[in-house]
């Protein structure tokens, strides 16, 4: 669906597969792919692979997803994200379902390389009580903790986890008061990005953006893509709200009005 000024909306609720990708959605760049699973049964990859230049992010919102990353096994639980750096071998091993998750990969070109078979006899670590985990190949972050919500989590500013591909914020506003407080703290202004693309994904509730001179509502289950050069600003958040916003590539190209 096309909106004002060339913005696009993508529906992911109930859809399993690629939501945004240059080869299926008419996207005019190769900066990101977004894949979604709509509460599917657990699965496993056939091999271990890596991406030459891409960062990959696994967001789990339902079920448990088990992955092999750089020789170690990690279990992602609901409301957790795992970031895998470029050239780090990894594979999905299975899990407990049904599983709803997103996979973001930046950039989007096909840079996948198979590096071997999955070793037999792999089991999850015996102690995963510490959910936040940083390691050479990336990190695992529990989104349920308040310190990881409603701020730049990856990429810029006071981000707790560094990325050189994009910036991302996970947003969780259970009440109108919490959403209003965030708006006061962040001073949302009409702006554009000169070269980067911005994505607004809504899991619960809704958001209303002004895009140029029109209002665009993003309900739960949809993603809005805002191209470079398009003026936009957040006008309203309908609670209880949950979602994430990210921008690619990672550039200081914001112009406010």
N, C-alpha and C positions, 0 to 999 in steps of 0.2 A: 504494500500500500504506500502510495506517495503522498506526502503532505507538502505544506508550504515550503518554498525555497529549496526544493530538491531533497528535503528530509525523507527518510524511509522508516516505516514501522514494520517490525517482524514479530509474528505471533509464535511463541514457543510452548504455551500451555497445551498439553496433550500431544505434542510433536516430539518425536525422537529422530535425531539426525542433525545435520548442519543447519543452523539458523542463519548465520552470516558466513559467506565464503565467496570469493570472486567468481568461482565457476558455477554457482547455483543461484545466486541472489542478485546479480547485476551490480555488485559492488564495483566501484571504479578504481579501487586500489588493492594492494596486496599486503595490508598492514595487520590484519587480524582475521582469524576464523573463530566462530562461536558454535559449539556443538552442545546439544542438550539431550538428556535422556528423560523420558516421561514415565518414571517409576517402572523400570524394567527389571527383569530377573538378573542376578549376577552373571558376569561373563569373564573370560580370561583371554588375553592376547596370545597369539601363536608364537611370538618371538619377543626378544628384547630389542629395543630400538633406541635411537637418539635423534635429535634434531640439530643439524649443523649450526644454525644461526638463531633458532627460535627459543623463546621462553615459553613454557607451558604451565597453565594453571588449572588445577582440578578443584572445583567447588562442589561439595556434597551437601545436599539439603534433606535427603532422606536415605535411610539405609546405611550400611557400612561398605566401603570400597577399599580393597587391599591392593597395594602396589609394591613392586620391587623397584628401588631407586638406588643406583650406585652400589649394588650388592647388598643393601639392607631392605628389610620388609617393614612397611608402614601401613597402619590402618587409619583411614580417614573416616571419621564419624560425622553425624549430621551437624551442619553449621561449622565445618572446617574447610580450610583451603590448603592445598599443597602446591608450592611453586617448584618447578624443575628447571634448572638452568640449561643453556645450550650445551650440547656435546656430553650430556650426562645420560648414561644408559638407564632405561626404565621400562616397565611393563605392568599392565593390570593383571593381577593374579586371581581375582574373584572377589567375594564379599558376601554380605548378607542383605537380601533385598526385601521388598522392591527398592530400587535405587533411583533417585532423581539427582542428577548432577549436571554441571556445566563444565566444558573444557574450553578455555581461551588459549589461543596460540598466537604469539606475536614475534615476527611477522608471519604472513600467511603462505608464502611459497612452499612448494613441496620439497622440503629438505630432510625428509625422513630417511634414515639409514638403518637397516637391520644389522645388528652386531652379534647375534647368537641366539641360541635356544634358551628357554627358561630352565634353570637348573632344577632337578627333582628334589623333593624333600624339603621345600622351603616352608617355614612357619613364622607367624608373627612374633616379634620380641615378647619375652615373658613379662616385661614391665613397661607399659606405655602410660604411666600415671602422669607424666609431664607432657601435656598436650602441645605446648609451644616447643618447637624443635628447630634449631638451626644446624645445618650441616653443609659440607662442601658443595653438595649438589643442589642445595636450595633451602627450603624451610617448610614447616607445617604450622598453621596458625589456627587457634580456636576462635571462631568469630563470636562465640557466646560471651567472651570477656569484654567488659565495657571499654577497656583501653584500646580495643581494636575496632571500635564502632564509631561512625560519624566523624571520621578523620581520614586523611590520606594514609592509607595502609601501606601501599607500595609506591615508590617512585619519586615523590617530590615533598618539599616542605619538611614537616616533622615525621615523615613516613618512617615506620619502624623497620621496614624491609626494603632493601634497595633493588631497583630494577633500572636498566638502561633502555627499556623498550616502551614503557607506558607508565601512567599513574592511575591508581585505582583507590576508591573509597567504598567501604561496606557501610550501609546505612540501616539503622534500626530505630524507628520512632514509635513506641507503643501508644503514645498519647499526643493530643494536639499541643500540650504544653512543651513536650520534648522537641517536637518539630519546630515550634515557634522559637524556642531557645536557640536551636541550631541556626535558624535563619538570622536571628539577631547577631550571633557570634560571627557568622561568615559573610554578612553584608553582600547578598547576592545582587549583582548589577548586570544590566544588559551588556553583553559582550560577544565577541567572536574570537575564533582561533584562525590564524592566518594560514596555517598549513596542516594542522592536526584535525582528527575526526573524534567526535565525542559520542559516547553511547550511554543511554539511560535505560537500565533494566529494572523492572518492577516485579517483585515476587508477591507482595501483599499490599493492599491499599491502592493508591494511585498518586500520580504527580501531574501537575498542570504546568506546562512551559509556554512562555511567550516566544514564538518563533517569528522573527520579523514583526509583522503587525497582527498576527493571528495567534489565538490560543489553541494549544494542542494538548489533549489529555492522553496520558499513558496509563492504562489500567493494568491490573495484575495480569501477568502472562504475556506482556509485550515489551519490546525493546525499541527505543527510538534512536535512530542514527542521525547525527547532525554534522553535515559536511563543513569543511573549512569555508570561511567567509560569510557564514550565516549568523546573524545576530540572534541571540536567544538569552533567556533568563528564567530561572525557576520562579513561578508565581504562587503555587500552592502545593501542599502535601496532604493527602487524605490518609488518616491513621485508622487503625494500626498499620504502619508502613514498614516494609522490608525490601531492600533492593541493593544494587550496586551501580556505580557510575565509573567509567574509565575513559581515558583519552590516549590515543596513539597517533603518531609517535610521540616520544617524550621531548617536547620542545617548549621553550619559554616564548610563546607566540600569542598570548592573550592580549586583546585590545578591548578596553572598557569604554563605555559611553556614558 
